[in-house]
Amino acid sequence: MTPVWYQVRDLQAGRAFYTGKLGFNETYVDSDGSWVKLERNGMEIGLAEGEPQEDGGVAHVDVDDVKAVAEKLRSDGVEVGVVFELHGEMRLLDVFDPDGNRLQFAQELRS
């Protein structure tokens, strides 16, 4: 699996946000502490200290219930976007980390 990688200005703050607020678990920390891998529900994200990229990217995190995730994040003080549906097939929620990197929590809608 190739994780999505983000550059963050403050690695410790990034680690705290992803683990404490978004529910990721650290799976690897580099010996010199310059980068870390995180995982949630099979989705890997790598964080490395550096200047965030202008165009960034988007990481999709599959969840069972986007609305429940939105409520939990709001209660944890995370600024979240509006839950929206795409073509009646996916329910999505955009969240931005402290450096402006976008994550999209995604729920597949089954008929």
N, C-alpha and C positions, 0 to 999 in steps of 0.2 A: 504494500500500500504506500502510495506517495502522499504525504500530508501536505496541506496548504501551509505555506510559510508566510509569516508576517514579520516585518521589522517593527520594533517598538522602541520608543525613546528611553523608557525605563523598564528594564526586564523584570525587576522585582514587582513593580506596579502591575505590569502585564500578567505576570504569574498569579498575583493576588486576584485580579479581576477574573481571569479565566477559571481559576479553581474555586474561589470564594463566591463569585456571583453567578457564573454560567455553568457550574457543575462539572467542569473538566477535571480529570485526574492527571497528575504528572506521571509520565511513564519513563522519562529519561532526562537527566540533567548532565550537561557536558562537564567534564572534570574541572575546567577553568570557569565554569558558571556563565559562559557567554551565550548559551542557547539551551532550550528546553523543548521536549516533546510533551504534548498533552493529548488526552483521549477522552471522548465521550461517545458512548453508543457506537463504537467502531469507527468514529471519525477522528483522524489525527490532525493536530495543528502543531506546527513548529513555530516557536518565537525566538528571535535573535535580536540582540540589542543593536540599534542602528536607526537611521532616519527612515521613517515610513515612506513607502512609495506613493507618489501622487495618485496613480490610477488604482492602486491596491488590488483588490480582487474580492471574491466572495466565497465564503466557505458555507456549504450546506450541511446542516446538522439535522438528521432525521429524528423526529420525535413522534410519539403516539398522539399527543394532544397539544397543538400549538396554542390554543386559548389558555390552557392550564399553565403552559410555560410562560406566556405573556403575563398572567396574573402573578406567578411566582417571582418573575424578574422585577415587575413593578413593586411588589411588596419588599423586595430586597434593595430598592432604590435605583434600579437600572432604568435608564431612559430607553423606552422601546417605541417602535413604530406601530402602525396600525396593522392588525391582522387582516390579511386579504386573501382572496381565492384567485387562482389562475386557471381559467378554462374549466372550472368545476372539477379539476383533477388534483390540485394541490392547494393546501392552506399554508400560507407563508407569513413569517414575521421577520422583519429586519431589525437587527441590533448592531450598534457600533461600539467598539471597544474605546478606551480612553484616547487612542491614537487615530481614531477615525476608520479603522478597518471594519469592514462589514461582514457580519455573520447572518445567515438566513436560516432560521429554524423552519423545517419543512415537514408537513404532515400529508401523507398520501390519503386522498379521499376515496374510499371504496364504496361502490354502489351496492 
